[in-house]
Amino acid sequence: MQNAINASKADIEKVKKSDHPDEKPLIFEGAIFSSLYEGYTAYKIQSMDIHNASAQVLVRFEYNMTSPTVSWTDTIHLVERDGSWKIDNITFDSIGNSKDLKTRMKEFVQSTR
């Protein structure tokens, strides 16, 4: 995640100093932690599978600002570190344009080069 943030900041500076400072730099857009670009309007945890210091949580999302309503399920992968749970990755539903969050971040960083 930090690499993606740094890449975005670097591209913002690169565009500012370029011959075309009015061009749009590569920045995070849309709901990066969800399969659907627009994000979600509701969610429900379907299940949790916890093993030692890792867990998988199936979350059913809904976006009802369009007709028909869009529904999908993402899998959130958690790891326990220092007594609290942290997101390690998110496997996106097939409606998304990326396989998972880590892949999305790597692709973003590569696109700034």
Backbone bond lengths (Angstrom), bond angles and torsions (degrees), N, CA, C in turn:
res aa  C-N    CA-C-N  psi(-1)  N-CA   C-N-CA  omega(-1)  CA-C   N-CA-C  phi
1 M - - - 1.446 - - 1.524 110.20 -
2 Q 1.331 115.54 -43.95 1.460 118.59 -178.31 1.527 111.55 -63.34
3 N 1.343 117.18 -36.40 1.464 120.13 176.90 1.524 111.08 -60.63
4 A 1.329 117.11 -40.58 1.463 121.33 179.34 1.528 111.07 -66.57
5 I 1.311 116.55 -40.89 1.473 120.41 177.98 1.523 109.86 -63.23
6 N 1.329 116.56 -45.30 1.471 120.58 179.33 1.525 111.26 -63.19
7 A 1.333 117.28 -40.50 1.470 121.12 178.88 1.521 110.74 -63.17
8 S 1.331 117.01 -40.71 1.460 120.82 178.50 1.530 110.92 -64.11
9 K 1.324 116.79 -45.28 1.466 120.74 178.71 1.526 111.00 -61.38
10 A 1.340 116.04 -41.61 1.474 120.05 179.95 1.523 110.66 -64.57
11 D 1.344 117.13 -39.32 1.458 119.39 179.87 1.521 111.42 -69.06
12 I 1.312 117.26 -35.45 1.466 121.06 176.32 1.524 109.55 -60.04
13 E 1.336 116.76 -46.13 1.465 121.14 178.99 1.522 111.54 -66.06
14 K 1.324 116.77 -39.63 1.469 121.89 179.64 1.525 110.57 -61.24
15 V 1.324 116.85 -43.49 1.468 120.85 179.64 1.526 110.43 -67.28
16 K 1.333 117.02 -41.38 1.471 120.46 178.61 1.521 111.83 -56.82
17 K 1.335 116.09 -38.24 1.467 121.61 -175.48 1.531 112.84 -91.84
18 S 1.311 117.27 0.69 1.459 120.80 -176.29 1.533 111.39 -83.64
19 D 1.323 114.71 177.25 1.465 120.16 175.67 1.528 111.76 -72.47
20 H 1.331 117.15 -11.03 1.473 122.46 -178.83 1.533 109.59 -129.85
21 P 1.323 117.69 68.83 1.466 120.23 -176.29 1.522 114.22 -68.53
22 D 1.337 117.04 -7.24 1.465 119.89 178.55 1.530 112.01 -88.94
23 E 1.342 117.30 -4.72 1.463 119.99 178.16 1.526 110.01 -71.42
24 K 1.304 114.71 155.83 1.460 120.54 -178.75 1.530 109.98 -82.43
25 P 1.334 117.44 124.40 1.467 119.80 176.96 1.536 110.38 -76.45
26 L 1.316 115.88 166.07 1.462 120.35 176.06 1.520 108.47 -75.76
27 I 1.322 115.54 115.52 1.454 121.47 179.64 1.518 108.58 -132.92
28 F 1.318 115.48 163.47 1.462 119.97 175.13 1.516 108.63 -68.63
29 E 1.319 115.52 130.89 1.459 120.46 176.77 1.520 108.82 -134.33
30 G 1.291 115.74 147.76 1.449 120.00 178.55 1.524 111.41 77.41
31 A 1.307 114.23 -174.98 1.464 121.56 -178.28 1.525 108.85 -86.12
32 I 1.317 117.31 95.57 1.463 120.12 -173.87 1.529 112.81 -72.79
33 F 1.321 118.11 -16.65 1.460 121.19 179.96 1.523 112.59 -98.76
34 S 1.323 117.04 19.03 1.459 122.11 -177.32 1.522 109.91 -142.57
35 S 1.319 116.56 152.37 1.470 120.63 178.14 1.521 112.34 -62.25
36 L 1.309 117.19 -37.60 1.458 121.64 -175.49 1.532 110.43 -92.11
37 Y 1.318 116.79 126.68 1.463 123.63 -178.83 1.528 111.66 -51.68
38 E 1.318 116.52 -40.54 1.466 121.80 -176.34 1.524 112.85 -73.58
39 G 1.320 117.58 -13.20 1.459 120.73 -177.95 1.507 111.52 93.32
40 Y 1.306 116.87 -152.56 1.461 121.56 -177.53 1.520 110.21 -139.86
41 T 1.319 115.39 157.31 1.464 120.54 176.94 1.526 111.35 -109.92
42 A 1.336 116.79 -15.55 1.461 121.05 177.75 1.525 108.82 -155.27
43 Y 1.318 115.41 156.61 1.461 119.82 175.67 1.517 109.91 -150.12
44 K 1.331 115.46 158.50 1.455 121.33 176.48 1.520 107.76 -146.49
45 I 1.325 116.02 129.20 1.458 120.01 176.53 1.524 107.83 -73.24
46 Q 1.337 115.79 120.78 1.466 120.58 -178.85 1.521 112.08 -86.10
47 S 1.325 116.40 -42.08 1.468 119.48 -179.56 1.516 110.18 -161.57
48 M 1.343 113.89 159.85 1.464 121.64 174.76 1.516 107.91 -133.04
49 D 1.317 115.69 135.01 1.450 121.95 178.00 1.526 106.81 -125.21
50 I 1.342 115.57 105.85 1.459 120.49 -174.30 1.524 109.54 -108.35
51 H 1.336 115.60 129.28 1.463 122.66 176.20 1.518 108.08 -133.41
52 N 1.331 115.98 108.60 1.466 121.81 179.31 1.531 110.62 53.92
53 A 1.320 117.29 -113.09 1.469 120.66 -174.86 1.520 112.52 -103.72
54 S 1.333 117.39 21.76 1.465 120.16 176.06 1.520 109.73 -137.27
55 A 1.306 115.16 156.52 1.466 120.24 -179.36 1.520 109.45 -151.44
56 Q 1.324 114.48 150.69 1.461 121.41 171.81 1.525 107.01 -120.78
57 V 1.316 114.72 129.35 1.463 120.83 -178.59 1.524 108.28 -121.48
58 L 1.335 116.03 120.25 1.461 120.82 175.38 1.518 107.83 -88.35
59 V 1.340 115.22 124.08 1.467 120.57 -177.91 1.527 108.45 -122.50
60 R 1.320 116.00 126.29 1.462 122.84 177.49 1.524 107.38 -93.72
61 F 1.327 115.72 120.29 1.460 122.03 -179.55 1.521 110.50 -107.11
62 E 1.319 114.27 158.13 1.466 120.91 177.30 1.521 108.83 -142.72
63 Y 1.327 114.91 141.69 1.462 121.50 173.56 1.521 106.32 -126.53
64 N 1.341 116.49 111.26 1.466 120.57 -173.28 1.529 113.94 -108.23
65 M 1.336 116.48 19.26 1.463 119.44 179.33 1.525 111.59 -88.89
66 T 1.332 116.73 5.52 1.459 122.76 175.73 1.519 108.27 -129.99
67 S 1.304 114.92 166.98 1.463 119.11 175.45 1.526 107.41 -125.04
68 P 1.292 119.28 121.97 1.467 126.87 3.54 1.528 111.81 -78.99
69 T 1.310 115.51 164.86 1.454 122.22 176.30 1.527 109.60 -62.43
70 V 1.312 116.48 140.10 1.467 121.75 178.77 1.528 108.40 -100.75
71 S 1.337 116.66 131.29 1.461 122.05 177.74 1.522 109.24 -127.74
72 W 1.321 116.42 145.25 1.454 121.12 178.37 1.527 109.33 -158.78
73 T 1.326 115.48 166.53 1.456 121.59 179.36 1.518 109.71 -125.56
74 D 1.319 116.35 124.94 1.454 123.08 174.32 1.525 108.00 -109.79
75 T 1.328 115.74 151.45 1.459 121.16 177.06 1.523 108.70 -109.06
76 I 1.315 115.57 120.07 1.457 121.00 -179.50 1.530 107.99 -98.24
77 H 1.324 115.13 124.31 1.469 121.66 -179.86 1.527 107.97 -100.20
78 L 1.313 116.32 121.94 1.456 122.08 -177.20 1.523 110.65 -114.97
79 V 1.314 115.89 151.27 1.465 122.32 171.37 1.519 107.82 -130.35
80 E 1.323 115.18 145.33 1.455 119.63 178.02 1.516 108.97 -94.18
81 R 1.320 115.23 123.81 1.469 121.62 178.87 1.522 108.82 -136.18
82 D 1.294 114.82 130.09 1.466 120.86 177.42 1.525 112.69 52.91
83 G 1.326 115.99 38.62 1.459 120.79 175.13 1.514 116.27 81.83
84 S 1.338 117.69 5.66 1.469 118.77 177.01 1.530 109.86 -137.19
85 W 1.315 115.33 156.82 1.456 121.67 -178.16 1.524 110.04 -89.17
86 K 1.333 115.47 135.13 1.465 122.56 -179.90 1.522 108.92 -126.27
87 I 1.314 116.52 147.84 1.465 120.29 175.44 1.525 108.10 -74.35
88 D 1.327 115.43 124.67 1.459 121.34 176.08 1.520 110.78 -95.45
89 N 1.332 116.51 -36.96 1.460 121.52 -179.64 1.524 107.93 -166.74
90 I 1.311 115.83 165.39 1.460 122.38 174.07 1.520 106.84 -133.89
91 T 1.320 116.51 122.85 1.460 120.77 174.07 1.521 106.72 -89.87
92 F 1.333 115.26 120.44 1.453 120.51 -175.68 1.520 111.89 -85.28
93 D 1.303 115.46 151.31 1.456 123.73 174.32 1.530 108.84 -64.73
94 S 1.286 116.57 163.62 1.475 121.26 -178.10 1.532 113.36 -65.19
95 I 1.333 118.82 -14.46 1.468 119.69 177.89 1.520 111.35 -73.21
96 G 1.333 117.11 -16.80 1.456 121.25 -177.84 1.516 112.30 -78.43
97 N 1.319 115.41 168.32 1.459 119.98 179.95 1.525 112.38 -99.50
98 S 1.325 117.32 6.49 1.454 122.47 176.83 1.525 108.74 -136.94
99 K 1.316 114.19 154.40 1.467 120.57 178.01 1.522 111.17 -69.21
100 D 1.334 115.34 -45.56 1.460 119.86 -176.90 1.529 109.93 -157.73
101 L 1.309 115.97 172.24 1.464 121.52 -176.31 1.526 112.02 -63.09
102 K 1.335 117.84 -44.25 1.463 120.29 -179.06 1.524 110.76 -61.60
103 T 1.325 117.26 -41.91 1.463 121.03 177.85 1.521 110.17 -63.50
104 R 1.329 116.87 -43.27 1.470 121.22 178.81 1.525 110.77 -59.07
105 M 1.318 117.13 -42.94 1.462 120.51 179.83 1.524 111.23 -67.18
106 K 1.337 118.17 -42.03 1.467 121.58 177.99 1.528 110.58 -62.52
107 E 1.331 116.79 -43.27 1.473 120.34 179.20 1.520 110.83 -63.15
108 F 1.318 116.79 -38.94 1.464 120.78 178.97 1.532 110.19 -62.88
109 V 1.327 116.41 -47.70 1.464 120.80 179.73 1.525 110.50 -60.06
110 Q 1.327 117.03 -43.93 1.459 120.65 179.87 1.532 112.15 -64.42
111 S 1.319 116.99 -33.01 1.464 120.52 -179.43 1.519 112.64 -69.83
112 T 1.327 117.28 -18.66 1.471 120.64 -179.65 1.520 111.74 -86.66
113 R 1.325 117.25 -6.63 1.485 119.71 -177.53 1.500 110.97 -88.90
